[in-house]
Amino acid sequence: MLTVTSIGRSFGDHRVLDGVSFEVRPGRMTGFLGANGSGKTTTMRIVLGVLAAQSGSVTWNGEPVTGAVRQRFGYMPEERGLYPKMGVAEQIAWLGRLHGLDKETARRNTARLLDELELGHRAKDKLEELSLGNQQRAQIAAALVHDPVLLILDEPFSGLDPIAVETVLRVLRERAAGGVPVLFSSHQLAVVERLCDDVVIISGGRIAASGARDELRARHGTPRFELVVASDAGWVRDVPGVQVVDVDGPRAVFELLTPDADQLVLDTALRRGPVRGFTPVVPTLDEIFMEAI
């Protein structure tokens, strides 16, 4: 398990990170979210030892993170870092060797990963000959080639079309299912919502919200319900204790201003006629993100 505890970092007079703490647990996908300049990339670079924290600590399974441990991490930066004029498989296998793999294992892992990422037919091509989306898949393969014990991915879905996103999601889920902790950032909140088990939201260098995805949904936002009746639902506006968000013919979405107002709406609806649907509305990750920051 990766544990980040109260890390702080400044550049000159600008405080970039201020007491940032969170965990990335084995076998779980953790979405690391924040606006541009919020401190996501700086935090990742500190975890990887590219930058030093000025306060706080980063531990792996309860022990300080050493250079030998970091060599077993997998990292994909937001800026593509592969060599454009070098063959795809050649350089991924070479990076595997740098992580300590023997030649045959590096070659075998590379071939397997490129097939998993549906890039095997481009293995001998130069990177610059690939589309941006396929370059991104190659970058992901480079982060995975040495079978890392921890994955840190900065905007892994950038430039991917919907089909490629599904391919990458499958590969990352398989790694997490094998017990690998995965920390990734992305501005594509719909993808994060589908993929992540846990969410960490950073704003202005501080953690604004964190926890399991479903727990965050339960904690954030005013309780909201959707009612569907057989006729027009405009009457919901007159029920005390609710704030109507939207009414569209027989469908109404409303928030609770007082406890048990949902039951009052339901009782009223049943007296007026058939009720086709009555369900709580779970806040989206977009809504939680906006509320947190």
Buried (B, 14 or more C-beta within 10 A) or exposed (E): EBBBBEBBBEEEEEBBBBEBBBBBBBEBBBBBBBBEEBBBBBBBBBBBBEBEBEEBEBBBEEEEBEEEBBEBBBBBBBEBEBBEEBBBBBBBBBBBBEBEBEEEBBBBBBBBBBEBBBBBEBBEBBBEBBEEBBBBBBBBBBBBBBBBBBBBBBBBBBBBEEEBBEBBBEBBEEBBEEEBBBBBBBEBBEBBBBBBBBBBBBBBBBBBBBBBBEEBBEEBBEBBBBBBBEEEBEBBEEBEBBEBBEBEEBBBBBBBEEEEBBEBBBEBBEEEEEBEEBEEBEBBBEBBBEBBB
